[in-house]
Amino acid sequence: MSMSPTLSKAQRLTKLSHWLYRHPHGLTAAEIARLQGVSTRTAQRDLHDLEDLGVPLWDDEGDPPRYGVLEGYYLPPVHLSLDDALALYLAARLLARYADAYDPHIAAALAKLATIVPEPLSRHIHATIQDLVSQREDLTVVDVLGTLALGWATERKVHIRHLAAASDEETERVLCPFFLEPSAAGNATYVIGWVEDLGELRTFKVERIRSARLLEESFAVPEGFDGPALLHSAWGIMYGDSVEEVHLRFAPSATRRLHETVWHPSQRLERREDRGCDLWVEVAHPEEMVYWIRGWGPQVEVLAPAWLRERMAQEAREMAGVYGGNS
């Protein structure tokens, strides 16, 4: 069954991606031309244009070659209940609130979700999309994140150019992306994976990766590797084998709010006679907690470790100097 040649190029490319998805063993350019109702030359141009749009294609170098979409790029259809759709909406809404740049993939995913939920939810989803569209564009981050996701899904290595926080010089690495992790602190996304030339697991902030290129070489995730479990020792994204206990004392005004949330898997809460409470957590890098502690203001006191207490005390002294000098 062929399609009308009067359809627009955008429609042809959409149909082409559909045909390639339906034929996992690939199609020749002549077969594509017949299905699309166009010439073989147009079919070849459409394949090139589809690849330019970021759809990863393969060919088997046969005679004639067969073309297909890299396995893992398209996901099979799923059937969602209202509760399933609501969970996805809440997750997407949270992501959209913390996104500081427009990502067309988030908008597209929300648009698809809006087509299957009841009208009251659909209206809010479309309002979220409008908020996203009004944000600034950062196509580099979008491209890098998409490439890393594809490398993760298909277990292919990715060549990256990365700019460290304390350096103006870019570093090139070959990365095996094991998983991606968002972080509310700093509205950032991180990729954690094996760096071949360093021979170790590393974490990279996606927003600091200047370019990413998918390589042909594949990798295998070590058996038993568990990304979420790796972060159990982290307050945010910084994990490690050794942990340090942090002891915080909260005023009575913070007690109810503190008990409403599980802040860390290791947490231990204990109420005091004055209706305040103490919190203990064991984390690999307590310095990640500074922003969170700072947000509680005078409602919290750091009791341990000593170096963290002194750091927060020094910040308090400096802040008092700022406000005292303007009074």
VEXLUMKE-196903 format. One record per residue (C-alpha): x, y, z. Coordinates in pm, whole numbers, padded with zeros to 5 digits. Each point is the difference from the previous one (the first is absolute). Last residue first. Layout:
BEGIN
east->X&north->Y&up->Z
...
# end
This chain:
BEGIN
east->02143&north->04886&up->05875
east->00206&north->-00073&up->-00310
east->00317&north->-00117&up->00178
east->-00203&north->-00227&up->00230
east->-00159&north->-00175&up->-00296
east->00329&north->-00092&up->-00162
east->00180&north->-00061&up->00328
east->-00278&north->-00228&up->00121
east->00037&north->-00195&up->-00324
east->00373&north->-00038&up->00057
east->-00055&north->-00122&up->00355
east->-00267&north->-00245&up->-00113
east->00226&north->-00133&up->-00278
east->00277&north->-00052&up->00256
east->-00241&north->-00189&up->00227
east->-00107&north->-00220&up->-00294
east->00361&north->-00088&up->-00076
east->00082&north->-00052&up->00368
east->-00289&north->-00246&up->00041
east->00108&north->-00182&up->-00316
east->00356&north->-00037&up->00131
east->-00125&north->-00123&up->00338
east->-00208&north->-00283&up->-00143
east->-00231&north->00039&up->00180
east->-00229&north->00232&up->00199
east->-00140&north->00205&up->-00287
east->-00279&north->00224&up->00125
east->-00334&north->00037&up->-00177
east->-00297&north->00239&up->00018
east->00231&north->00301&up->-00039
east->-00001&north->-00039&up->-00381
east->-00166&north->-00319&up->-00127
east->00116&north->00071&up->-00357
east->00365&north->00008&up->00107
east->-00024&north->-00364&up->00103
east->-00120&north->-00095&up->-00349
east->00271&north->00203&up->-00174
east->00269&north->-00145&up->00229
east->-00111&north->-00363&up->-00037
east->00232&north->-00080&up->-00292
east->00292&north->00076&up->00231
east->-00103&north->-00313&up->00191
east->00170&north->-00219&up->-00263
east->-00049&north->-00373&up->00060
east->-00313&north->00028&up->00210
east->-00118&north->-00136&up->00334
east->-00302&north->00183&up->00138
east->-00100&north->00104&up->00353
east->-00285&north->00239&up->00075
east->-00081&north->00148&up->00339
east->-00341&north->00135&up->00096
east->-00177&north->00298&up->00156
east->-00295&north->-00049&up->00228
east->00202&north->00136&up->00304
east->00015&north->-00358&up->00132
east->00178&north->-00117&up->-00313
east->-00125&north->-00207&up->-00293
east->00238&north->-00243&up->-00170
east->00040&north->-00049&up->-00373
east->00232&north->-00250&up->-00169
east->00084&north->00033&up->-00368
east->00188&north->-00264&up->-00198
east->-00231&north->-00004&up->-00304
east->00009&north->00380&up->-00021
east->-00251&north->00287&up->00028
east->-00310&north->-00206&up->00069
east->-00258&north->00276&up->00019
east->-00283&north->00107&up->00231
east->00209&north->-00036&up->00317
east->00213&north->00306&up->-00078
east->-00305&north->00214&up->-00068
east->-00145&north->-00086&up->00341
east->00328&north->00065&up->00183
east->00098&north->00330&up->-00160
east->-00165&north->00241&up->00248
east->00130&north->-00213&up->00290
east->00361&north->00092&up->-00096
east->00219&north->-00254&up->-00180
east->00328&north->-00158&up->00111
east->00218&north->-00154&up->-00271
east->00245&north->-00291&up->00029
east->00189&north->-00105&up->-00314
east->00171&north->-00338&up->-00001
east->00273&north->-00052&up->-00259
east->00000&north->-00268&up->-00269
east->00265&north->-00210&up->-00174
east->-00062&north->-00183&up->-00329
east->-00097&north->00310&up->-00194
east->-00284&north->00190&up->-00165
east->-00035&north->00364&up->-00109
east->-00338&north->00047&up->-00175
east->-00228&north->00138&up->00271
east->00034&north->-00111&up->00360
east->00199&north->-00296&up->-00122
east->00044&north->-00334&up->00179
east->-00305&north->-00153&up->-00166
east->00129&north->00126&up->-00335
east->00162&north->-00328&up->-00104
east->-00326&north->-00179&up->00083
east->-00179&north->00209&up->-00264
east->00263&north->-00097&up->-00261
east->00013&north->-00374&up->00072
east->00282&north->-00193&up->-00167
east->-00050&north->-00372&up->00064
east->00163&north->-00111&up->-00322
east->00224&north->00273&up->-00138
east->-00169&north->00206&up->-00276
east->00121&north->-00127&up->-00336
east->00148&north->00224&up->-00267
east->-00053&north->00066&up->-00369
east->00225&north->00163&up->-00259
east->-00180&north->00186&up->-00279
east->00040&north->00338&up->00170
east->-00267&north->00257&up->00087
east->00134&north->00354&up->00007
east->-00043&north->00244&up->00289
east->00085&north->00370&up->00010
east->00058&north->00279&up->00253
east->-00065&north->-00207&up->00311
east->-00036&north->00245&up->00288
east->-00383&north->-00011&up->00003
east->00019&north->-00380&up->00021
east->00182&north->00012&up->00334
east->00244&north->-00288&up->-00013
east->00048&north->-00279&up->00254
east->00287&north->-00248&up->-00029
east->00058&north->-00374&up->00041
east->00361&north->-00099&up->-00057
east->00257&north->-00115&up->-00255
east->00114&north->00353&up->-00078
east->00029&north->-00059&up->-00377
east->-00320&north->-00203&up->-00006
east->-00232&north->00222&up->00200
east->-00278&north->-00213&up->00150
east->-00333&north->00168&up->00061
east->-00211&north->00247&up->00191
east->-00190&north->00266&up->-00189
east->-00133&north->00300&up->00190
east->-00298&north->00230&up->-00047
east->-00025&north->00344&up->00158
east->-00255&north->00235&up->00155
east->00271&north->00129&up->00238
east->-00113&north->-00226&up->00280
east->-00304&north->-00181&up->-00141
east->00229&north->-00270&up->-00137
east->-00076&north->-00226&up->-00293
east->00183&north->-00333&up->-00047
east->00105&north->-00174&up->-00320
east->00136&north->-00355&up->-00018
east->00290&north->-00224&up->-00101
east->00139&north->00226&up->-00274
east->00322&north->-00157&up->-00133
east->00209&north->00312&up->-00058
east->00287&north->00074&up->-00235
east->00152&north->00325&up->00125
east->00116&north->00332&up->-00139
east->00084&north->00281&up->00243
east->-00085&north->00366&up->-00054
east->00214&north->00269&up->00161
east->-00158&north->00287&up->00192
east->00030&north->-00186&up->00330
east->-00160&north->-00003&up->00345
east->-00341&north->-00138&up->-00094
east->00140&north->-00247&up->-00254
east->-00075&north->00046&up->-00370
east->-00072&north->-00327&up->-00180
east->00039&north->-00113&up->-00361
east->-00172&north->-00336&up->-00034
east->00044&north->-00317&up->-00206
east->-00282&north->-00243&up->00074
east->00018&north->-00377&up->00030
east->-00295&north->-00216&up->-00096
east->-00223&north->-00187&up->00241
east->-00317&north->00056&up->-00209
east->-00206&north->00176&up->00268
east->00298&north->00174&up->00164
east->00149&north->00112&up->-00331
east->-00341&north->00126&up->-00108
east->-00043&north->00188&up->00327
east->00347&north->00152&up->-00036
east->-00081&north->00115&up->-00353
east->-00330&north->00153&up->00107
east->00162&north->00179&up->00294
east->00270&north->00144&up->-00223
east->-00250&north->00119&up->-00262
east->-00230&north->00164&up->00255
east->00296&north->00154&up->00182
east->00130&north->00148&up->-00325
east->-00348&north->00117&up->-00099
east->-00023&north->00238&up->00293
east->-00321&north->00194&up->-00057
east->-00134&north->00262&up->00239
east->-00336&north->-00058&up->00163
east->-00338&north->00098&up->-00148
east->-00047&north->-00346&up->-00154
east->00018&north->-00160&up->00344
east->-00279&north->00216&up->00142
east->-00217&north->-00082&up->-00302
east->00064&north->-00372&up->00054
east->-00109&north->00032&up->00363
east->-00325&north->00165&up->-00112
east->-00051&north->-00291&up->-00241
east->00042&north->-00243&up->00290
east->-00246&north->00198&up->00213
east->-00265&north->-00017&up->-00271
east->00058&north->-00373&up->-00051
east->-00057&north->-00070&up->00368
east->-00351&north->00154&up->-00010
east->-00066&north->-00160&up->-00343
east->00061&north->-00362&up->00099
east->00337&north->-00153&up->-00094
east->00106&north->-00162&up->-00327
east->00088&north->00295&up->-00227
east->00171&north->00198&up->00276
east->00261&north->-00273&up->00045
east->00112&north->00044&up->-00358
east->00033&north->00376&up->00051
east->00193&north->-00060&up->00321
east->00251&north->-00219&up->-00180
east->00036&north->00259&up->-00276
east->00057&north->00282&up->00251
east->00261&north->-00201&up->00188
east->00169&north->-00086&up->-00330
east->-00008&north->00363&up->-00112
east->00218&north->00101&up->00297
east->-00034&north->00368&up->00085
east->00246&north->00117&up->00264
east->-00014&north->00045&up->00379
east->-00170&north->-00334&up->00067
east->-00097&north->-00026&up->00368
east->-00370&north->00057&up->-00053
east->-00005&north->-00218&up->-00312
east->00153&north->-00294&up->00184
east->-00258&north->00028&up->00277
east->-00278&north->00015&up->-00258
east->00146&north->-00300&up->-00180
east->00003&north->-00205&up->00321
east->-00353&north->00112&up->00087
east->-00120&north->-00080&up->-00353
east->00166&north->-00342&up->00003
east->-00168&north->-00090&up->00329
east->-00333&north->00130&up->-00132
east->00034&north->-00211&up->-00314
east->00058&north->-00315&up->00206
east->-00297&north->00084&up->00227
east->-00219&north->00055&up->-00306
east->00107&north->-00341&up->-00129
east->00267&north->-00017&up->-00268
east->00047&north->-00245&up->-00286
east->00350&north->-00001&up->-00148
east->00125&north->00020&up->-00358
east->00351&north->-00134&up->-00073
east->00294&north->00240&up->00027
east->00187&north->00135&up->-00298
east->00371&north->00078&up->00027
east->00089&north->-00334&up->00159
east->00105&north->-00173&up->-00319
east->00154&north->00244&up->-00246
east->-00248&north->00086&up->-00274
east->00026&north->-00188&up->-00327
east->00151&north->00008&up->-00347
east->00074&north->-00286&up->-00237
east->00282&north->00027&up->-00250
east->-00044&north->-00119&up->-00359
east->00236&north->-00174&up->-00013
east->00078&north->-00018&up->00368
east->00170&north->00267&up->00210
east->-00222&north->-00101&up->00296
east->-00136&north->00347&up->00067
east->-00072&north->00164&up->00332
east->-00200&north->00308&up->00089
east->00001&north->00220&up->00312
east->-00288&north->00252&up->-00017
east->00160&north->00337&up->00076
east->-00180&north->00221&up->-00249
east->00301&north->-00028&up->-00232
east->-00063&north->-00377&up->-00008
east->-00353&north->00060&up->-00126
east->00138&north->00235&up->-00264
east->00242&north->-00266&up->-00129
east->-00276&north->-00260&up->-00014
east->-00224&north->00251&up->-00176
east->00270&north->00063&up->-00259
east->00024&north->-00374&up->-00067
east->-00378&north->-00024&up->-00036
east->00004&north->00294&up->-00240
east->00257&north->-00181&up->-00216
east->-00207&north->-00318&up->00009
east->-00298&north->00195&up->-00132
east->-00309&north->00057&up->00209
east->-00316&north->-00193&up->00095
east->00112&north->-00043&up->00361
east->-00025&north->-00380&up->00005
east->00155&north->-00034&up->-00345
east->00279&north->00246&up->00078
east->00073&north->-00178&up->00328
east->00029&north->-00331&up->-00182
east->00236&north->00157&up->-00256
east->00210&north->00156&up->00279
east->00034&north->-00344&up->00157
east->-00181&north->-00076&up->00324
east->00121&north->-00112&up->00342
east->-00018&north->-00311&up->00217
east->-00207&north->00189&up->00263
east->-00272&north->00076&up->-00259
east->-00290&north->00172&up->00181
east->00236&north->00259&up->00152
east->00141&north->00069&up->-00346
east->-00350&north->00049&up->-00139
east->-00091&north->00240&up->00282
east->00321&north->00203&up->-00042
east->-00087&north->00029&up->-00369
east->-00355&north->00112&up->00080
east->00130&north->00285&up->00215
east->00255&north->00085&up->-00269
east->-00272&north->00004&up->-00266
east->-00223&north->00222&up->00212
east->00284&north->00249&up->00048
east->00068&north->-00011&up->-00376
east->-00360&north->00086&up->-00075
east->-00245&north->-00248&up->-00149
east->-00063&north->00035&up->-00372
east->00177&north->-00328&up->-00078
east->-00305&north->-00184&up->00141
east->00085&north->-00307&up->00205
east->00075&north->-00353&up->-00110
east->-00156&north->-00330&up->00107
# end
